[in-house]
Amino acid sequence: MTDRRPCSDQSLARDDPMYGTASAGSSWLLLELSGPWGPSAFLTSPSVLDPDLGRAIVRRVESAGMRIVAIRRPGRRPPTPRWRWFVVDARPGHESVRRGEVSGPAGYLDLALDGSAGEVSRDPVVAVCAHGKHDQCCAVRGRAATAAIAEAYPEWTWECSHLGGDRFAATMLVLPHGLCYGRVDSATDPAMLIRHYTEGRLVDSLLRGRTSLPHAVQAAQHFAREQTGEDRIDALEPLDVRHEDHRIIVALTGPHGPIEVALTEHLTDPLYSNCSARVAGRVRQFVLVSITGLSSECSDTGEFA
């Protein structure tokens, strides 16, 4: 423990940009663990899951190239635990959710990870990090955000384990599109983010990015949205990413032809990325250099300082 201010408070004071920071993941496995989680939900929560079984589950899932997340319903824990699961494909154009339930945690070890089991679900999965044993900010901010969203969407909303980006708590994952949000608790109405999602729209001011896309593409989409006001989830699809003269050039689809966004990478001054960090480190940020291919109605093209 330290006497530093919480990492999310420090991040807000610095006004750390969130764009281009979404956790990577094109396929996800969400497993219900209803009960108290340790620092690692699957490895150090013995009252909920045997650590050896948890380790075997994690190894199997990660070997398949999937991201694994623990989930639980917000509020009072049920006297009899349930063991529900979701397999999610978050690749653009392939988005899908399959869901099911097993009789006990050992059943998680035998789940089909290829999307062939369970039933197709047309409902989104909303997972807000409330993993307090991992970071205190997630406990305080995450639980408040989860409660606000669950009031409007109780069947879709879950608390979840660590998603990354603790300094941006409360963090949220909206599946199957893999929209990763930060500072969700700062929204006047956090449930508004989900209402927009049901309409095929996103809220760029709180969006960290889409988990299935490279970080540079996430950042390029943000800058293009700033210039155009585009808020459709499936707009601004990536066409190409290339490196030229220490710049990253990202080509995106646009209404009048390709939009090219030129970026550079910048390392911040040392900062504490979570509350338990003992050593400050530099983190990467993307800086906009130029955007070309926008219509004159949206923005002038040219260089940015």
N, C-alpha and C positions, 0 to 999 in steps of 0.2 A: 504494500500500500504506500501511497505518497500523499503529500499535502498539496499537490498541484491542483489547479482547477480542473474539473472534468474536461476530457479531451474534446467533447462536442462544444463546450463553452469556449474553449480556446479557438476552435475552428471557426466558430461564428464571429469571434472578435477579430480574427485575421481575415474574415470573409473568403475563406478557401473556396475556390471554384469546385463544383461537383462534376461538371461535364467530363466525360472520358474516364470515369473511375468505376464503372459497373463491373462487378465480379464476373469473371469469364464462366460461361456454361451454356452449351447448346442442348444438353439433355440433363434432366434432373430427376432424382428420386427423393420423394418426400415421405417420411415414415413417422407415424404417430407414436410418440413416447409421452404418455400422459403422466406427468409427475415432475419432481424436482430434477434439474439438470446440473451436473458438475461443470467444470471449465470446458470439458469436452463432452457434449451430450451423449455420444455413443461409447465413449471409453471410460468416463469417470462419473457415471450415474448409476451406481450399483443397486439402488432401491428401485430402479425402473428397468434396467437392462444389464444382464451379466456382461462384464467387461470383455471376456473372451469371445462371447457371441457378438458383441458390438464390434470388436476388432475384425472378426471374420466377415461381418456384413460390410464394413467400410472397405476392406481390402477388395472384396469381390466387386463392389460398385465402382470404386476408383479404377480398378483394373479394366473395367468396361468403358472408361472414359467419361463417366457420369459424375455430376455433382450430387452429393448426398446432404440432406437437411432434415433435422428433426422438427416435428410440428406437434402442437397441442392446442386444444381449444382454450381461449381466454376465459378467465373467471374461475369459479369453483371447480375443482377436479371431481370427476365422477367417481363413485365408490368402486365401480367395476370398470377397469380400463378397457379401452377398445384399441384395435391395432389396424388402423386404416392406412392406406398407402396411395400415392399418386406417381405414375410414370409420365414424364412430360418431355415432349419434343419441342424445343424452343427455336428451331431453325426457321428463318423467314421462309414462308411458303409451305412449311410442313408442320405448323403448330398443331399440337394435339395433346389431349389429357386423357389418360386412362386411369381408372380408379378401382380399388377393391379393398378387401378386408381379410385378414387372416385371424386364426383363433388364438395365436400367441406370438411372442417375439421371434421364436425359432422359425416361424413361417416366413419371416423377412429374408432369411438366408436362401430360400428356394424360389424367390420371385423371378418371373421371367422379365428380363430387363430390356427386351427388344420391342416392347409395346404390344405383345401378342396376348397378354393376359388381362383379366378384368373387363370392365365395360367402358365404352367411350363416354366421356363426360363433356357436355357442352358448356359447363360452368367454368368461370375462371377460378384460379386458386390465388388467394391473396395472403401472403406470408410476411408478417412484420417481425423483425428481430426483437425479441424480448429476453435475450440470453444474458441474464444479469450476472451469473458467475463468470462469464467471459469478459464483460465490461459493464460497469455501473451505469453508463449512459444508456445502454440498451435496455436495462431494467427500468429506468425512470422514464425515459422518453418513449421507448418502444411499447411499454404496457399502456401508456396513455393513448398513443396513436391506435393501438389495436382495439382498445375499448371503444373509441370513437367510430372506427370503421365497422366494427362488429355490430354496433347498434343499428346501422343501416343495412349491413350485409352479413347477417350472422352465419349463414350456411357456407359462405365463401371464405371467411376470415379465420386465420390461424396465427398464433404466436409461433415463431420459428427460432432455430438456433443460428449461430453466427453466419452472417452473410458477407462480412468484410466491410471496411469503411466505417469503423466505429465512430470516428470523429464526425461523421455525417448523420449520427443517430437523430431521429429514428429512421432506420433504413427499412425498405419494403421491396418485395419482389412480387410482381404481378405476372402470373403465368396463364396461358402458355407463351405469350409474346416475350417474356423475359425482360419486362420493363423494370429497371432497378431505380428506385427513388431514394432520396435522402431528405433529412429534415422534415419528414412527413408531419411531425407533431407541430411544426411551425405554421402549417396551413390553417386558415380560419376554420375550414371544414375539411378534415382529411378524407372523408368519404367522397368528396368532390372528385378526387383523383380516380376513384373507381367508377363514378358516374361517367366521367369522360372516357374511360376505357371501354365501357359498354357501348359507347357511340363511335368507337374506332379512333379516338383521339388521345393525345397525351398532354401533359403539362410540363413544358420544357424547363421552366424555372426551378423545378424540383427534381428533374430527371438526371440521374447519373449516367444513364446510357442503357443500351440494350445488350443483354449478356451474351448473345450469340455473335456479336460484332466486335472486331478489334477495337482497342481503345482509341486509336487515331480516327477511325470511322465514327465512333461515338462522338468525339469532339467535333469532327467536321460537320456532322448532322446538326449539332447544337448551333454552330456558327451560321449554318445555312438557315436554320429555323429563325434565328435572331433577325436575319436580313429579310426573310420572306414572310414570316408569320405563319408558316406551315405547321400544322399540328396533327396531321393525320399520321397514325402509327406506321403505316406501310409506305408513306411517301419518302422521297430522298433515298432510294435504295442505292447501295454501293455498287459501282461499276468497276472500279480499279483503284489500286493503291500502289504508288511507286515512290521511290526515293531519288531526289535530285538535289545536288548542291546543299546537302545538310538540311533539306526540307522534305517533308512528307506531303505528297500531292494525292489527295483523295478526290476521285470523280464520283459524283452522285447523279441520279436521275433528277431532272427538273422539268417544269412545265413547258419550257422552251428549248429543251435540249440539255446536254450534260452541264452540271455545275462542277467547277473545279475549286477545291478548297486547299490552299497551301498552308501548312503548319510547320512550326518548329517546336522542339522539345526544350523545356526549361526545368531545372532542378531548383526546388525551393530552398530557403534557409532551413536548417535543421528544425524539426518539429516532432512532437510526440503524437504518433498516429492512433494510439489508444491509451486508456487510463493506466494500464499496467506496464506500459513500455518503460524500460529503465534507461534506454539510450535514445536520444533524439536522432532522427535520420532525415535525409532529404527525400522528397517524393517528386515524382514527375508531374509536370503540368504541360498542357499544350497551349501554344500561343498562335493566334491567328496572324498570318502574313497577308494573304489576299484571298479574294473570292472572285472568280470570273464565271460568266455564263448566266448571270441573273438578268432579268429584263430590266429595262430602265425604269419601269414603274415600281420595282421593288427596291433597287439600290444601284448606285453608281458602282462600276467595277473599279478596281485600282488597288494600290498598296495601302497597308495599314501600318502605322508606326508600332 
